């Protein structure tokens, strides 16, 4: 992950990738640019090309606003499960528990 508001973090991506591949030979690697919610973006979308050279999945995300936060996790789950059609399901809406008060206790 690199910070799209800091060019130096993107410039370090090749070094981080090299170190990761050296230590973890056969691992899934993806790249994402964080802080896309900030207007002062220094690393523009058209200049983000490292992932293409290394055949990595790339996502723009925002940890602050939760923009695309689920996409890297879904991609990883699909790869690990070997199921490209895997989907996350939303939690069912749960009604709050019904509160029953003893009238005698409520009067106290």
C-alpha positions in Angstrom: 0.0 0.0 0.0 1.2 3.5 -0.8 -0.2 6.9 0.0 -1.5 8.7 -3.1 -0.8 12.1 -1.4 3.0 11.2 -1.2 5.0 10.5 -4.3 7.9 9.1 -2.3 5.7 6.2 -1.1 4.9 5.2 -4.6 8.6 5.5 -5.6 9.3 3.0 -2.8 6.8 0.4 -4.1 9.4 -1.4 -6.3 11.7 -1.8 -3.3 9.0 -3.1 -1.1 7.9 -5.5 -3.8 11.5 -6.8 -4.3 11.9 -7.3 -0.6 8.5 -9.1 -0.2 9.2 -11.4 -3.1 12.7 -12.2 -1.7 11.3 -13.1 1.7 8.0 -14.7 0.6 8.5 -16.4 -2.7 5.1 -17.7 -3.4 2.5 -15.3 -2.0 -0.4 -13.3 -3.4 0.5 -9.7 -3.8 -1.7 -6.8 -4.6 -1.1 -3.1 -4.6 -3.4 -0.3 -3.4 -3.2 3.4 -3.2 -4.7 4.8 0.0 -6.1 8.2 0.9 -8.0 8.7 -2.4 -10.5 10.7 -0.4 -8.0 13.6 -0.1 -8.3 16.2 -2.9 -4.5 16.9 -2.9 -3.6 13.7 -4.8 0.1 13.7 -5.7 0.3 10.3 -7.4 -2.1 10.5 -10.4 -4.0 7.5 -11.7 -2.2 7.6 -15.0 1.2 7.4 -13.4 0.4 4.2 -11.4 1.9 1.6 -13.7 4.0 -0.7 -11.5 1.2 -3.2 -10.9 1.0 -3.7 -14.7 4.7 -4.5 -15.0 4.4 -7.1 -12.3 0.9 -8.4 -13.1 -0.5 -7.3 -9.7 -4.1 -6.4 -8.9 -4.5 -2.7 -8.1 -7.1 -0.8 -6.2 -7.7 2.8 -5.2 -9.0 2.8 -1.6 -9.7 5.1 1.3 -9.3 3.7 4.8 -10.9 6.8 6.2 -14.1 6.8 4.1 -14.2 3.0 3.5 -14.1 3.6 -0.3 -13.4 0.3 -2.0 -12.3 -1.2 1.3 -13.9 -4.5 0.6 -12.5 -5.0 -2.9 -8.9 -6.1 -1.9 -10.4 -8.5 0.6 -12.8 -9.9 -1.9 -10.1 -10.4 -4.5 -7.9 -12.2 -1.9 -10.8 -14.4 -0.8 -11.6 -15.3 -4.4 -7.9 -16.2 -5.1 -7.5 -18.2 -1.9 -10.8 -20.1 -2.4 -10.2 -20.6 -6.1 -13.7 -19.2 -6.8 -13.9 -16.2 -9.1 -17.7 -15.9 -8.4 -17.3 -15.7 -4.6 -19.3 -12.8 -3.2 -19.6 -11.2 0.2 -23.1 -11.1 1.6 -24.5 -8.4 3.8 -25.5 -9.1 7.4 -29.3 -9.3 7.8 -30.9 -6.4 9.5 -31.5 -7.4 13.1 -34.3 -5.9 15.1 -33.1 -4.6 18.5 -34.1 -6.8 21.4 -37.4 -6.2 23.0 -37.1 -4.9 26.5 -39.7 -6.1 29.0 -39.8 -4.2 32.2 -41.4 -5.3 35.4 -44.0 -2.6 36.3 -43.2 -3.0 40.0 -39.5 -2.4 39.4 -40.2 0.5 37.1 -42.3 2.2 39.8 -39.4 2.2 42.2 
